Amino acid sequence: MPKGLIPQIKPKVVNYFYDSEGNAVGKAVGIILKDYDESDLVQEFILALEKLKNDRLQFLLIEDLHIFNKGQLELIEKSTNLKVVNGMNILVDFLPIVLDSIYRLLDKDLKSKEVLVIGNKEEVTKKVIESICKVVRFVTITGNFQKESVENIYQYILEKTGLSVFYSKNIDRILTNYSIIINLIDNCRLNNKTLRNDAIIFDFSFDKYLSRELRYNSKLTVIEDFIFKGDNVNFDRKGIIPELIPSYIYEYLIKSKPNDLYGVYADEKIYSIEDLISLKKTNIGKL
C-alpha cells in the first residue's frame, strides 16, 4: 500500500520511492510547518494532508514523529483516516532478537533472567510477552491494569505459550528482582535507587520520560529504539533514505528481515549492539 513520508517543505508530492525489487511502495509529500503557531500546527497539517492524499492512501509515515504528541497524532488519524505508523510492531518483533544478541555478548544465560513489563494496555502487553517468551521464562507485569485485563493477559499467555505471568501492584518494591525492564507507558517514574546496576531497560513509551530521567546514569542501559539498515528503500533509486533508520520508518517500508537490524538508539546516540555492550562494560567495569 502507498504511504506518505513528511518532510518540512511546501505541501506537494515531491517524489516516489521504491523497494529493493523496484516496486513503488509509496510517495513522499512535503508540508511546511515552521511558519505556524503550535496551536495551529495540527489543523494546518491535517488540511494539507487532505489536499495531498487520495483514496489509496491508508498509512502515514512522519519523518519527525515526535513533532506531535500522542493526542495530536490520534487527532490526525481520526481526521484523515490514515493510520500513523509508530514502529511498535517492529519493536515487538525484534525484541527477542535484541535480547538474545545482548546476552550472548554478555555471555550470560538469558533464560534465567526475570523480566518486568510495565504497561496499561492489554493488547500491546500481550504482544510483548508473547514475543519475549521465545527467549525468557520469567515475566511479571505491573501498571494501571483493570483486574479483568490482568486475568485476560494471564489466560492468553498461558494458553499460547504455557508460561505463567505474575502481576504486582507495587513497582518499587520489586524492581531489584529484574535484570530486564520493558516500559510501555508514558510518564513512567521509577525509584532509581531500587534499580539493579546491571538492568537493561527498554523504554518503548511515546514520551520517553523514563529515558530522560535515567539518561545520565552510566550504570544503566536504557534503550529507546531499534535502528535498521535503510539501504533497501530508495527514492528513484537515488538513496535518499538514510543508511540507518528508526523502527517507525522501517516498519512499513521494508519487509522485516533479521539481517536488517543494525543496533539500538540509547543515550541520544546510535550504537551497534556490540559497541553498546562494550561501552557499558567500560563504564561500570562489568555488567
Backbone bond lengths (Angstrom), bond angles and torsions (degrees), N, CA, C in turn:
res aa  C-N    CA-C-N  psi(-1)  N-CA   C-N-CA  omega(-1)  CA-C   N-CA-C  phi
1 M - - - 1.467 - - 1.528 109.67 -
2 P 1.345 117.16 148.93 1.468 118.86 177.38 1.512 110.81 -67.94
3 K 1.313 117.23 151.58 1.450 123.45 175.86 1.515 109.54 -136.78
4 G 1.327 118.82 163.58 1.454 121.30 177.98 1.504 112.11 -115.06
5 L 1.298 117.16 140.62 1.470 123.13 175.73 1.515 106.39 -118.25
6 I 1.335 118.45 126.65 1.448 121.09 -164.24 1.520 113.15 -111.41
7 P 1.332 120.86 93.79 1.455 121.57 169.24 1.522 110.20 -83.76
8 Q 1.340 118.56 171.92 1.448 121.73 -175.54 1.530 111.18 -96.80
9 I 1.333 116.80 77.14 1.457 121.57 174.69 1.516 108.30 -138.09
10 K 1.336 118.64 -171.69 1.452 120.94 -175.27 1.526 111.36 -59.93
11 P 1.362 116.98 151.13 1.463 119.94 -175.90 1.524 112.48 -72.50
12 K 1.302 116.48 93.24 1.453 121.43 178.35 1.520 108.98 -161.64
13 V 1.320 116.41 163.55 1.465 120.88 173.01 1.519 107.69 -74.03
14 V 1.320 116.55 126.19 1.462 119.47 -176.21 1.520 113.26 -108.14
15 N 1.336 117.41 -19.11 1.455 118.35 180.00 1.523 109.95 -175.68
16 Y 1.302 115.65 170.38 1.460 123.06 172.28 1.518 108.31 -120.28
17 F 1.332 116.87 151.35 1.442 118.11 178.99 1.520 111.16 -131.78
18 Y 1.328 114.78 158.47 1.458 122.73 -166.38 1.518 110.11 -131.65
19 D 1.336 115.37 154.77 1.450 118.79 175.20 1.526 110.15 -86.01
20 S 1.338 116.27 -176.29 1.460 120.38 -174.51 1.526 112.56 -66.63
21 E 1.337 117.74 -17.19 1.462 121.45 179.09 1.527 112.44 -95.29
22 G 1.327 116.58 5.32 1.452 121.11 177.69 1.515 115.01 85.38
23 N 1.323 117.20 10.22 1.462 120.58 179.39 1.523 110.34 -86.72
24 A 1.325 116.53 134.88 1.462 120.19 175.76 1.524 108.77 -68.78
25 V 1.324 117.12 122.89 1.463 121.36 -177.87 1.517 112.07 -113.24
26 G 1.319 117.92 2.39 1.448 119.47 177.68 1.504 112.76 163.91
27 K 1.317 115.30 -178.26 1.451 120.80 176.99 1.513 109.83 -131.76
28 A 1.308 115.35 149.26 1.465 121.41 177.45 1.515 108.22 -96.83
29 V 1.325 115.61 130.41 1.459 120.21 176.04 1.518 108.36 -121.63
30 G 1.318 115.71 150.58 1.455 120.57 -178.85 1.515 110.95 -115.80
31 I 1.327 115.48 136.49 1.468 121.60 178.63 1.512 108.09 -134.22
32 I 1.322 117.41 120.19 1.464 120.30 179.75 1.524 109.39 -75.52
33 L 1.337 116.08 131.27 1.456 121.35 -175.81 1.525 113.04 -123.83
34 K 1.316 118.00 -20.09 1.463 120.69 -168.41 1.523 113.80 -69.18
35 D 1.338 118.91 -20.61 1.463 120.83 -176.76 1.518 113.39 -90.10
36 Y 1.334 117.65 2.31 1.460 120.35 -177.44 1.521 111.16 -105.18
37 D 1.361 115.27 145.55 1.449 120.00 173.25 1.521 109.22 -66.82
38 E 1.334 116.15 156.82 1.460 120.24 -178.66 1.521 111.77 -57.93
39 S 1.342 116.79 -35.15 1.456 120.60 -178.69 1.526 112.51 -67.02
40 D 1.332 117.58 -25.53 1.465 121.69 -178.72 1.522 112.40 -99.88
41 L 1.329 117.22 -7.85 1.453 121.38 -169.76 1.522 112.73 -57.41
42 V 1.316 117.05 -50.26 1.456 121.11 -174.65 1.528 111.14 -66.42
43 Q 1.332 116.68 -44.75 1.464 119.49 -178.36 1.521 111.46 -64.36
44 E 1.322 117.28 -40.17 1.469 120.21 178.16 1.526 110.74 -66.55
45 F 1.321 116.16 -36.96 1.459 121.39 177.54 1.527 110.27 -63.32
46 I 1.330 115.86 -44.76 1.468 121.08 179.78 1.527 110.87 -64.11
47 L 1.332 117.76 -43.71 1.467 121.38 178.70 1.524 111.48 -61.40
48 A 1.325 115.74 -40.69 1.458 119.52 179.63 1.531 111.16 -66.94
49 L 1.322 116.32 -39.57 1.461 119.62 177.67 1.523 111.47 -62.74
50 E 1.324 116.45 -39.63 1.465 120.13 179.97 1.527 111.19 -62.01
51 K 1.316 116.79 -32.85 1.464 120.55 179.38 1.524 111.73 -73.36
52 L 1.331 116.43 -29.06 1.455 120.29 -171.04 1.528 114.48 -101.43
53 K 1.330 117.74 -24.33 1.457 119.24 -175.15 1.521 110.84 -83.08
54 N 1.331 115.43 164.71 1.452 120.95 174.24 1.523 108.86 -135.18
55 D 1.327 117.09 -177.97 1.461 120.98 -174.36 1.530 113.20 -66.22
56 R 1.323 117.20 -19.75 1.468 120.35 -178.92 1.527 112.45 -79.33
57 L 1.305 116.07 -20.46 1.467 120.00 -177.32 1.524 110.41 -75.82
58 Q 1.323 115.70 130.51 1.459 121.07 178.50 1.524 113.02 -127.21
59 F 1.315 116.52 -24.20 1.461 120.43 -174.17 1.523 110.81 -126.32
60 L 1.305 115.56 150.37 1.459 122.18 -177.63 1.525 109.88 -128.09
61 L 1.321 116.25 121.79 1.459 122.07 172.48 1.522 107.50 -104.76
62 I 1.311 117.39 124.42 1.462 121.71 -179.98 1.522 107.79 -107.79
63 E 1.325 116.26 121.93 1.464 120.49 -174.53 1.520 112.01 -57.46
64 D 1.326 116.90 -47.00 1.461 121.36 176.44 1.525 107.32 -108.51
65 L 1.326 116.21 81.15 1.457 121.71 -172.00 1.518 112.48 -57.77
66 H 1.340 116.83 -35.51 1.462 120.18 -172.24 1.525 113.55 -87.12
67 I 1.339 116.61 14.66 1.459 118.64 169.59 1.529 109.64 -70.06
68 F 1.326 116.23 -21.32 1.458 122.52 177.10 1.521 110.08 -112.23
69 N 1.342 116.71 154.07 1.456 119.70 172.38 1.528 108.88 -90.58
70 K 1.324 116.24 175.63 1.463 120.37 -173.96 1.533 111.78 -62.68
71 G 1.333 117.34 -40.19 1.459 120.40 178.88 1.519 112.08 -63.36
72 Q 1.332 116.82 -39.42 1.458 120.89 178.68 1.523 111.28 -65.74
73 L 1.328 116.90 -39.79 1.461 120.08 178.59 1.529 111.03 -65.38
74 E 1.328 116.80 -37.78 1.459 119.98 176.58 1.524 111.04 -63.38
75 L 1.337 116.82 -37.74 1.468 121.23 177.92 1.527 110.63 -66.95
76 I 1.325 116.89 -40.70 1.466 121.37 177.67 1.532 110.32 -61.24
77 E 1.323 116.78 -44.75 1.461 120.44 178.97 1.521 111.34 -62.09
78 K 1.326 116.77 -45.56 1.463 120.95 -177.68 1.525 111.39 -65.88
79 S 1.328 116.85 -37.97 1.463 120.91 -174.68 1.525 112.68 -79.18
80 T 1.339 117.47 -29.20 1.466 120.79 -173.56 1.527 113.61 -108.85
81 N 1.336 116.56 -10.12 1.471 121.13 -174.45 1.532 111.92 59.54
82 L 1.322 116.71 27.85 1.456 122.32 174.58 1.527 108.50 -108.03
83 K 1.306 116.73 137.07 1.450 121.53 178.07 1.523 109.34 -88.61
84 V 1.329 116.85 118.60 1.461 121.31 177.90 1.530 108.80 -76.82
85 V 1.320 116.55 123.28 1.464 121.60 179.32 1.524 108.61 -80.65
86 N 1.348 116.79 121.93 1.470 120.07 -175.18 1.525 114.18 -110.86
87 G 1.333 117.31 -2.89 1.458 120.02 175.92 1.514 115.42 88.20
88 M 1.337 118.52 -5.47 1.462 119.50 -174.89 1.520 112.69 -61.91
89 N 1.327 117.91 -37.42 1.467 119.81 179.35 1.521 111.61 -60.44
90 I 1.329 116.22 -41.08 1.461 120.67 179.07 1.529 110.80 -69.06
91 L 1.318 117.22 -40.89 1.463 120.53 178.04 1.525 110.69 -59.27
92 V 1.325 115.86 -43.05 1.468 120.42 179.26 1.524 110.63 -65.47
93 D 1.334 116.99 -45.46 1.466 120.95 -177.22 1.531 112.67 -63.51
94 F 1.344 116.01 -39.30 1.460 119.96 -174.27 1.531 113.48 -92.80
95 L 1.321 117.98 -6.22 1.464 120.63 -178.33 1.530 112.68 -57.38
96 P 1.333 120.27 -47.82 1.465 118.09 178.41 1.526 113.37 -64.58
97 I 1.323 117.72 -31.24 1.467 121.38 177.90 1.526 110.02 -66.11
98 V 1.342 116.37 -44.23 1.463 121.25 179.40 1.527 110.62 -66.02
99 L 1.319 116.51 -45.07 1.470 119.78 178.64 1.525 111.46 -59.23
100 D 1.327 116.16 -45.87 1.456 120.10 179.85 1.529 111.52 -61.77
101 S 1.335 116.77 -40.53 1.466 120.87 179.19 1.520 111.21 -64.25
102 I 1.332 116.53 -43.96 1.466 121.13 -179.02 1.527 111.00 -61.35
103 Y 1.320 116.62 -47.92 1.468 118.96 -174.13 1.518 112.61 -77.07
104 R 1.322 117.52 -23.51 1.466 118.23 171.54 1.523 110.13 -67.79
105 L 1.346 116.97 -39.39 1.461 120.40 178.10 1.527 111.82 -68.72
106 L 1.316 115.79 -31.42 1.461 120.13 177.18 1.522 112.15 -80.38
107 D 1.333 115.96 -11.14 1.464 121.79 -177.31 1.528 110.28 58.03
108 K 1.333 114.83 44.75 1.462 120.74 178.98 1.528 109.39 -125.70
109 D 1.332 115.52 157.36 1.456 122.20 -176.74 1.526 109.83 -83.54
110 L 1.323 117.37 106.44 1.459 122.19 -179.39 1.530 111.31 -65.20
111 K 1.307 117.00 -37.53 1.470 120.59 -177.23 1.526 112.50 -59.00
112 S 1.321 116.74 -26.66 1.467 120.18 -176.78 1.525 113.00 -86.30
113 K 1.320 117.86 -7.36 1.460 121.57 -175.75 1.529 111.41 -82.99
114 E 1.328 115.14 146.06 1.466 121.19 177.35 1.520 109.48 -96.37
115 V 1.331 115.74 136.22 1.466 122.30 -176.20 1.523 109.76 -114.90
116 L 1.341 115.63 134.04 1.460 121.84 174.79 1.522 108.72 -111.02
117 V 1.332 116.80 125.70 1.468 122.20 176.64 1.517 108.18 -109.70
118 I 1.333 116.47 119.36 1.467 122.11 179.51 1.526 107.55 -100.73
119 G 1.327 117.02 115.36 1.460 119.55 -176.04 1.509 112.89 -147.13
120 N 1.329 115.57 179.46 1.464 121.05 172.98 1.531 112.15 -148.91
121 K 1.346 116.16 -0.36 1.460 120.30 178.74 1.523 108.82 -119.10
122 E 1.309 114.14 128.89 1.466 120.39 -172.10 1.527 113.44 -62.50
123 E 1.327 117.38 -48.03 1.456 120.15 -170.51 1.537 112.41 -67.67
124 V 1.331 116.84 -47.34 1.463 118.49 -178.96 1.525 110.66 -67.39
125 T 1.327 117.68 -33.12 1.460 120.93 177.27 1.524 110.51 -65.12
126 K 1.319 116.54 -41.66 1.469 120.58 175.63 1.531 110.95 -58.33
127 K 1.324 116.01 -46.78 1.465 120.64 -177.23 1.521 111.37 -61.78
128 V 1.331 116.64 -42.89 1.462 120.77 179.99 1.523 110.85 -62.97
129 I 1.328 116.46 -47.29 1.466 119.92 -177.92 1.525 110.70 -65.28
130 E 1.331 116.55 -44.05 1.463 119.93 179.69 1.528 111.30 -60.06
131 S 1.330 116.36 -36.15 1.461 120.70 -179.98 1.523 111.46 -69.49
132 I 1.325 117.99 -48.46 1.467 120.14 -174.93 1.519 112.80 -75.94
133 C 1.330 117.35 -14.07 1.463 119.58 177.22 1.520 112.13 -62.46
134 K 1.326 116.61 -14.25 1.461 120.70 176.21 1.527 111.30 -68.02
135 V 1.348 116.53 -24.72 1.473 118.94 -173.36 1.522 114.08 -127.96
136 V 1.339 118.88 -8.93 1.469 120.83 179.36 1.527 110.14 -130.50
137 R 1.344 115.00 164.52 1.467 119.43 -176.54 1.520 113.50 -123.61
138 F 1.356 117.33 -13.81 1.464 119.79 -174.76 1.532 109.44 -123.33
139 V 1.341 116.96 112.59 1.462 121.51 -175.87 1.521 109.61 -131.57
140 T 1.340 115.51 132.36 1.460 122.70 173.37 1.525 108.04 -121.22
141 I 1.317 116.76 141.63 1.465 120.35 173.32 1.519 109.61 -112.36
142 T 1.315 115.06 149.91 1.455 121.79 175.25 1.514 108.05 -149.25
143 G 1.325 116.73 162.89 1.456 120.43 -178.70 1.512 111.37 132.37
144 N 1.313 116.34 -175.18 1.463 122.57 -175.18 1.525 110.95 -85.41
145 F 1.327 116.26 71.74 1.458 122.48 178.52 1.527 110.65 -100.48
146 Q 1.318 116.08 144.66 1.451 120.40 167.49 1.531 108.45 -72.17
147 K 1.332 116.88 151.88 1.462 121.30 -179.13 1.523 110.99 -55.99
148 E 1.326 116.14 -39.17 1.464 120.59 -179.60 1.531 111.45 -63.68
149 S 1.339 116.19 -38.92 1.458 120.09 179.36 1.520 111.48 -65.75
150 V 1.326 116.82 -40.17 1.464 120.74 177.71 1.520 110.01 -60.18
151 E 1.327 116.88 -44.89 1.463 121.06 178.96 1.526 111.22 -63.38
152 N 1.340 116.04 -41.13 1.466 120.13 179.60 1.523 111.52 -63.11
153 I 1.337 116.00 -42.96 1.463 120.61 178.92 1.524 110.10 -63.31
154 Y 1.315 116.12 -46.25 1.466 120.73 -179.36 1.526 111.03 -58.35
155 Q 1.338 116.75 -49.73 1.465 120.65 -176.97 1.524 111.55 -66.81
156 Y 1.328 116.50 -40.12 1.468 120.50 -178.80 1.529 110.98 -63.12
157 I 1.325 116.50 -49.16 1.470 120.27 -178.03 1.520 111.11 -66.89
158 L 1.321 117.09 -38.41 1.463 120.57 179.08 1.527 110.42 -62.03
159 E 1.328 116.50 -44.75 1.468 120.29 -179.08 1.523 111.97 -70.15
160 K 1.329 117.00 -37.39 1.465 120.86 -176.42 1.523 112.96 -78.18
161 T 1.317 116.98 -37.02 1.469 120.26 -170.27 1.520 114.51 -125.17
162 G 1.328 117.43 -16.60 1.459 120.39 -174.82 1.516 113.36 81.97
163 L 1.340 117.13 2.60 1.462 122.00 -178.35 1.524 110.72 -89.60
164 S 1.329 116.69 136.19 1.461 121.47 174.25 1.524 109.35 -91.53
165 V 1.312 116.30 123.90 1.465 121.93 -179.74 1.517 109.17 -98.97
166 F 1.334 116.48 134.57 1.454 121.52 177.61 1.528 110.05 -96.02
167 Y 1.329 115.83 157.30 1.468 120.88 178.17 1.524 109.20 -129.95
168 S 1.335 115.80 136.36 1.465 121.05 177.08 1.516 109.85 -134.08
169 K 1.320 117.31 136.98 1.464 121.64 179.13 1.525 112.13 -83.86
170 N 1.318 117.59 -32.51 1.465 121.83 -174.09 1.526 109.87 -98.96
171 I 1.339 117.11 107.33 1.462 120.79 -176.04 1.528 111.56 -69.74
172 D 1.332 117.38 -50.54 1.462 120.70 -171.47 1.527 113.13 -60.46
173 R 1.319 117.12 -33.35 1.460 120.30 -177.29 1.528 112.43 -69.44
174 I 1.334 116.73 -21.18 1.463 119.07 -173.86 1.531 113.70 -112.78
175 L 1.323 118.62 -2.62 1.461 120.79 -173.61 1.518 113.82 -58.99
176 T 1.315 117.15 -35.01 1.469 120.01 -176.81 1.531 112.33 -66.39
177 N 1.314 117.40 -12.28 1.467 120.31 -178.23 1.525 112.97 -82.80
178 Y 1.342 117.50 -12.17 1.456 118.61 -164.90 1.533 113.07 -115.36
179 S 1.330 114.68 126.78 1.461 121.60 175.93 1.522 111.46 -85.52
180 I 1.341 116.44 -22.03 1.468 121.90 -178.11 1.518 108.30 -129.66
181 I 1.336 116.19 126.60 1.464 122.00 178.62 1.522 108.26 -125.27
182 I 1.328 116.45 129.70 1.466 121.98 178.65 1.520 107.96 -118.49
183 N 1.330 116.16 111.69 1.455 120.57 -178.20 1.525 110.94 -99.95
184 L 1.345 115.77 129.46 1.460 121.98 -178.73 1.527 112.98 -117.24
185 I 1.338 117.75 2.83 1.467 119.65 -172.62 1.532 111.48 -116.87
186 D 1.327 115.30 149.90 1.454 121.31 175.46 1.527 110.13 -76.23
187 N 1.336 114.59 158.37 1.465 122.02 177.29 1.534 111.76 54.55
188 C 1.326 115.77 39.89 1.469 120.20 -179.62 1.532 109.82 -81.02
189 R 1.312 116.02 126.13 1.460 121.62 -178.17 1.528 109.20 -120.29
190 L 1.318 115.61 121.67 1.458 121.11 179.65 1.527 109.84 -119.89
191 N 1.296 115.88 149.86 1.460 121.75 176.17 1.529 108.55 -78.62
192 N 1.333 116.27 105.80 1.468 120.81 -176.79 1.527 112.94 -55.79
193 K 1.318 116.59 -31.68 1.460 120.27 -175.39 1.526 112.33 -69.22
194 T 1.329 116.66 -19.94 1.462 119.29 -178.13 1.526 112.83 -100.49
195 L 1.332 117.16 2.23 1.462 120.95 177.69 1.527 110.31 -82.48
196 R 1.305 116.14 140.03 1.466 120.14 175.79 1.524 109.88 -69.12
197 N 1.327 116.93 143.84 1.466 120.89 178.40 1.527 112.34 -64.46
198 D 1.323 116.24 -27.51 1.460 119.27 -178.87 1.523 112.45 -95.24
199 A 1.340 116.82 11.09 1.467 120.21 -177.48 1.530 111.23 -66.70
200 I 1.329 115.11 139.46 1.456 122.14 172.62 1.519 106.56 -110.64
201 I 1.334 115.95 119.27 1.462 121.54 -172.84 1.524 109.68 -113.46
202 F 1.318 116.17 130.55 1.452 122.64 174.65 1.524 107.24 -107.88
203 D 1.324 116.85 114.29 1.464 120.82 179.44 1.528 108.55 -101.60
204 F 1.334 116.46 95.32 1.456 122.32 -179.35 1.522 111.81 -99.25
205 S 1.328 117.24 18.18 1.468 120.55 174.85 1.520 109.80 -71.23
206 F 1.325 116.60 164.58 1.460 119.57 178.40 1.524 110.76 -79.32
207 D 1.337 117.87 -40.79 1.469 119.82 -173.89 1.530 113.68 -82.45
208 K 1.331 117.96 -14.47 1.475 122.72 178.42 1.534 112.27 56.20
209 Y 1.324 116.58 31.34 1.464 119.95 178.89 1.533 110.65 -61.73
210 L 1.316 116.24 -44.04 1.458 119.93 -179.36 1.524 111.41 -61.73
211 S 1.318 117.35 -41.93 1.468 121.10 178.97 1.518 111.31 -59.63
212 R 1.317 116.38 -44.06 1.465 119.92 -179.25 1.523 111.29 -64.37
213 E 1.322 116.61 -38.40 1.454 120.24 -179.41 1.531 112.52 -67.45
214 L 1.329 116.27 -31.21 1.467 120.28 -174.57 1.522 112.83 -104.85
215 R 1.320 117.80 0.76 1.466 122.48 -169.04 1.526 113.45 -57.20
216 Y 1.306 117.89 -36.81 1.462 120.22 -172.67 1.528 112.71 -100.45
217 N 1.315 116.08 15.56 1.460 120.50 173.83 1.525 107.89 -93.68
218 S 1.327 117.00 99.89 1.459 121.70 -172.82 1.527 112.85 -67.93
219 K 1.331 117.00 -12.68 1.454 119.44 -179.92 1.527 112.84 -83.12
220 L 1.329 116.68 -12.58 1.453 121.24 -178.33 1.519 110.69 -107.81
221 T 1.314 115.91 149.68 1.453 122.04 173.93 1.517 107.55 -109.06
222 V 1.352 117.15 109.82 1.462 121.64 -178.23 1.526 108.33 -115.34
223 I 1.313 116.26 112.85 1.459 122.76 -177.17 1.523 109.37 -104.74
224 E 1.345 116.19 125.16 1.458 121.16 -177.46 1.523 113.29 -98.10
225 D 1.318 117.07 -28.98 1.462 119.69 -173.77 1.517 109.16 -157.74
226 F 1.316 115.91 162.09 1.459 122.12 171.37 1.522 108.99 -103.32
227 I 1.310 116.36 144.68 1.465 122.03 -175.73 1.530 109.24 -114.83
228 F 1.338 115.23 138.48 1.456 121.06 -173.19 1.522 111.18 -126.19
229 K 1.319 114.39 157.87 1.455 120.99 175.20 1.531 108.85 -74.23
230 G 1.334 116.01 126.92 1.455 120.17 -176.31 1.508 114.78 -104.92
231 D 1.320 117.44 14.08 1.462 118.92 -173.05 1.524 113.73 -82.03
232 N 1.345 117.62 2.68 1.456 119.75 177.06 1.524 113.00 -92.33
233 V 1.328 117.28 -2.62 1.459 121.22 177.43 1.514 108.78 -127.06
234 N 1.327 117.70 130.75 1.453 121.55 -176.82 1.524 111.51 -141.67
235 F 1.324 115.13 148.08 1.452 120.87 169.99 1.529 107.61 -79.15
236 D 1.324 116.46 118.58 1.469 119.86 179.58 1.522 111.86 47.13
237 R 1.346 115.16 31.84 1.469 121.38 179.37 1.533 112.64 60.28
238 K 1.327 117.46 27.20 1.460 120.54 -178.59 1.533 112.20 -101.34
239 G 1.318 116.31 -0.12 1.466 119.11 175.61 1.504 114.34 71.37
240 I 1.352 118.81 35.06 1.463 120.69 -179.08 1.522 111.25 -74.35
241 I 1.327 117.34 -29.90 1.463 119.88 173.87 1.529 107.84 -62.71
242 P 1.343 118.43 133.46 1.472 120.64 179.97 1.524 111.81 -59.30
243 E 1.318 115.74 158.62 1.461 119.92 178.73 1.524 111.81 -65.22
244 L 1.340 116.71 -31.60 1.452 121.45 179.30 1.519 109.15 -121.56
245 I 1.336 117.03 132.09 1.465 121.02 -175.39 1.531 110.31 -133.83
246 P 1.347 117.19 151.35 1.459 121.10 178.49 1.524 111.48 -75.59
247 S 1.323 115.46 171.92 1.465 121.20 -174.96 1.521 112.76 -60.93
248 Y 1.349 117.50 -38.20 1.465 118.77 -174.53 1.520 112.81 -74.03
249 I 1.316 118.06 -19.52 1.467 120.42 171.53 1.529 109.79 -84.39
250 Y 1.324 116.12 -41.42 1.463 121.11 -178.05 1.520 112.28 -64.71
251 E 1.336 116.32 -35.63 1.468 121.24 -169.06 1.520 113.90 -53.05
252 Y 1.319 116.86 -42.80 1.453 117.26 -173.33 1.520 113.90 -112.50
253 L 1.322 117.34 2.20 1.458 119.87 178.07 1.520 112.78 -96.50
254 I 1.328 116.37 -29.33 1.455 120.18 -170.78 1.522 109.61 -132.05
255 K 1.329 116.00 141.22 1.449 119.65 173.36 1.527 108.81 -67.54
256 S 1.313 115.70 134.89 1.465 120.62 -174.57 1.523 111.47 -63.55
257 K 1.316 115.28 122.64 1.460 121.36 175.71 1.528 107.58 -136.42
258 P 1.341 117.66 128.08 1.465 120.50 -177.67 1.521 113.70 -52.27
259 N 1.319 117.46 -34.19 1.460 120.14 -178.24 1.523 113.24 -69.92
260 D 1.338 117.35 -13.53 1.464 120.65 178.57 1.525 112.57 -77.30
261 L 1.326 117.24 -15.18 1.465 120.37 -179.92 1.519 110.01 -68.68
262 Y 1.337 116.40 124.84 1.466 120.71 177.09 1.519 111.09 -97.36
263 G 1.329 116.64 -48.55 1.459 119.14 -175.57 1.513 111.18 -180.00
264 V 1.336 115.95 -141.25 1.460 121.21 -174.44 1.526 110.16 -136.88
265 Y 1.335 113.95 162.47 1.465 120.91 171.80 1.521 107.33 -108.03
266 A 1.326 116.66 118.57 1.461 122.52 -178.21 1.521 109.33 -149.80
267 D 1.325 116.58 145.41 1.473 120.95 178.75 1.532 111.78 54.67
268 E 1.332 116.14 35.92 1.468 123.37 178.52 1.522 113.00 64.83
269 K 1.338 116.93 22.66 1.458 121.32 -179.96 1.525 110.07 -138.33
270 I 1.336 114.94 159.10 1.458 121.49 174.50 1.521 108.74 -96.65
271 Y 1.321 116.55 130.48 1.458 122.31 178.82 1.525 109.44 -129.83
272 S 1.325 116.74 145.20 1.452 118.44 159.69 1.524 106.05 -69.00
273 I 1.308 117.13 157.92 1.464 119.11 -179.77 1.520 110.64 -63.10
274 E 1.325 116.50 -36.80 1.473 120.48 178.48 1.523 110.60 -61.69
275 D 1.341 117.19 -44.25 1.465 120.57 -178.47 1.527 111.47 -67.71
276 L 1.330 116.43 -38.71 1.470 119.59 179.93 1.518 110.87 -62.75
277 I 1.324 117.25 -46.90 1.462 120.21 -179.02 1.524 110.70 -65.77
278 S 1.321 116.84 -39.29 1.465 120.28 177.79 1.528 110.84 -61.78
279 L 1.340 116.76 -42.99 1.467 121.42 179.01 1.520 111.45 -63.18
280 K 1.314 116.66 -45.08 1.448 119.80 -178.07 1.528 111.32 -66.28
281 K 1.307 116.49 -37.20 1.464 118.95 176.27 1.522 110.93 -62.71
282 T 1.322 116.01 -38.01 1.460 120.58 178.77 1.523 111.33 -66.92
283 N 1.343 116.32 -40.74 1.468 120.98 -176.16 1.514 113.68 -67.00
284 I 1.319 116.63 -37.89 1.478 118.14 -174.23 1.529 112.14 -118.62
285 G 1.341 116.01 9.16 1.457 118.69 178.31 1.501 112.26 86.09
286 K 1.333 115.74 -53.25 1.459 120.29 179.00 1.515 108.68 -159.74
287 L 1.321 116.78 131.32 1.465 119.69 176.58 1.524 109.72 -73.28
